[in-house]
Amino acid sequence: MLARLRRLPPLVVPGEITRLRGLLAEAAAGRRFLLQGGDCAERFQDCTPEAIEGKLRVLLQMSVALTHGGRKPVVRVGRIAGQFAKPRSKPTELVQGRELPSYRGDLINGLEPDPDSRRPDPGRMLEAYYHSAATLNHLRALTASGFADLHHPERWELPGGSGEVPAYRRTLDQVRESLDFLEALGGVQRDVLERIDFFTSHEALLLPYEEALTRWVGEDRGYCNLGAHTLWVGERTRQLDGAHLEYLRGLRNPLGVKVGPSATPDHLVALLDRLDPDREPGRITLISRFGATRIQAALPPLLAAVQATDHPVLWSCDPMHGNGVESASGYKTRDFAAILAELRLAFELHRAQGSHLGGVHIELTGEAVTECTGGTERLSEADLAKAYETGCDPRLNGTQSLEMAFLIAEMIRG
């Protein structure tokens, strides 16, 4: 299985990885803003044109809101075309009253509630590769064919989504007026606005799969994981003496590091020294994920520790993972107000410390799901059962994601 994976063509090319590193370096310097978002865990069954286009649309919507409101160009990175594995806190879980092995993502086992499906299957690695390739192929076709053309942003509208965020319609009108003015002056070429950069990412979790997609690409670039443009290491797998850090430190891809409640200043500095000994801009993105009730105490000591070094990191905020709760009916959910509270505090704490928050990392979908409560739709716990479709963690729907983008733009402006 692994030998077969090693012979298959790469999913991305080294030049794209180098391009992303440059853009992330600019985000770390405050000249761009990183928007990273997508599924908690992709499902093979969701590799459809509609699902892929929906995720791309909502990220495009968000990037327009962020660029227009925050006055900074956006670096778009999807949790897509490879986010098929998820770490779990417990080896087993109760499903319909039965104790079964935990679902660890389609890369490893199935979501269906039966022992055969939950048994790890190495053959899923090949399925993950082919589904990643199909997803990436469709994304490339869309971004190269005018899907993201700023002259036609109405194409990005989602059924029942963007129409419920009035600010989005006003922003589209203002964007169109600005483009008409610039083109009349001859200051912008139409074909430039028809293309966008879009990059892929996933958590580096199942190391045999990741190693099989790792290739030597030359003395100037070394080893790259060509299964995604950027990878991140999670809160549960960033041990200094662990296999995940040992693998990642040998790659030339830009890397993300989830930084949560277990992180200490000493650990974080040692981790940066391990992953980025040469202090390269664009190399490391630190993704804080504490929860609205913990961030105020946890983040400032880590900011101070990093500031005392010469590591040129990009700080991002994941306001999703620390704000999970279980509803009375048993659904895992997240409250929009708590997500927003952690984001506001992250911006405030960075500014107070003389630091810079340059990105967000959000679990979202373009579909009209009901997995997170709150937002302009005022979803309650009673609404969760209407369209709760995630196989793992709850995601913001299209309307909530777009609303979040406008609120983030306000925070960027300060």
Secondary structure, DSSP 8 states (H G I E B T S, - for coil): -HHHHHHS--SS-HHHHHHHHHHHHHHHTTSSEEEEEE-SS--GGG-SHHHHHHHHHHHHHHHHHHHHHH-S-EEEEEE-SS------SSSEEEETTEEEE----TTT---SSSTTTTS--TTHHHHHHHHHHHHHHHHHHHHHTTTT-TT-GGGG--TTSGGG-HHHHHHHHHHHHHHHHHHHHT-S-HHHHT----EEEEE---HHHHHHTEEE--TTT-EEETT-SEEEE-TTS--TTSHHHHHHTTB-S-EEEEE-TT--HHHHHHHHHHH-TT--TTSEEEEE---TTTHHHHHHHHHHHHHTS----EEEE--SGGGEEE-TTS-EEEBHHHHHHHHHHHHHHHHHTT--EEEEEEEB-SS----SBBTTTTB-GGGGGGS---SSS--B-HHHHHHHHHHHHHHHH-
